[in-house]
């Protein structure tokens, strides 16, 4: 008998029909709703623009060598917030997706915006920042989508 002539076995086994699960699972621990505060409840937004923030400083590889470069800190909405009670202004910027604070410092009359070399849509300034949890003097640069938005930010600053 050749391979072509061998009788084929028919699939006589039937697959069992899938059943719908009726099991119910109860949580082991019951959690209560917690009100989370982001620290912005007592403040109103004066102005906010989407931008990219840069920081001038040493990278982890260049720590202690004195080689400083511009490095990107994140993209998000840079906002100027005014406290409702004592009217103090501060800059707050959070990363778009993670909402991590990447800039958080008070706006002081001694802080002056300077135009960035070769760009009409970015500004540079120095401030004592508290975004990383410790107070540190930081040089910031912010770049906007166009020069009109950059001028509007400078007027509100």
Secondary structure as the mmCIF struct_conf table of DSSP 4:
data_model
#
loop_
_struct_conf.conf_type_id
_struct_conf.id
_struct_conf.beg_label_comp_id
_struct_conf.beg_label_asym_id
_struct_conf.beg_label_seq_id
_struct_conf.end_label_comp_id
_struct_conf.end_label_asym_id
_struct_conf.end_label_seq_id
TURN_TY1_P TURN_TY1_P1 UNK A 3 UNK A 5
BEND BEND1 UNK A 6 UNK A 6
HELX_LH_PP_P HELX_LH_PP_P1 UNK A 7 UNK A 10
HELX_LH_PP_P HELX_LH_PP_P2 UNK A 13 UNK A 18
BEND BEND2 UNK A 28 UNK A 29
BEND BEND3 UNK A 39 UNK A 39
TURN_TY1_P TURN_TY1_P2 UNK A 41 UNK A 42
STRN STRN1 UNK A 43 UNK A 57
BEND BEND4 UNK A 60 UNK A 60
TURN_TY1_P TURN_TY1_P3 UNK A 61 UNK A 65
STRN STRN2 UNK A 69 UNK A 83
TURN_TY1_P TURN_TY1_P4 UNK A 84 UNK A 86
STRN STRN3 UNK A 89 UNK A 95
TURN_TY1_P TURN_TY1_P5 UNK A 96 UNK A 98
STRN STRN4 UNK A 101 UNK A 106
TURN_TY1_P TURN_TY1_P6 UNK A 109 UNK A 110
STRN STRN5 UNK A 114 UNK A 115
HELX_LH_PP_P HELX_LH_PP_P3 UNK A 116 UNK A 116
TURN_TY1_P TURN_TY1_P7 UNK A 117 UNK A 118
BEND BEND5 UNK A 120 UNK A 121
STRN STRN6 UNK A 122 UNK A 129
TURN_TY1_P TURN_TY1_P8 UNK A 131 UNK A 132
BEND BEND6 UNK A 133 UNK A 134
STRN STRN7 UNK A 136 UNK A 143
BEND BEND7 UNK A 145 UNK A 146
HELX_RH_AL_P HELX_RH_AL_P1 UNK A 147 UNK A 156
#
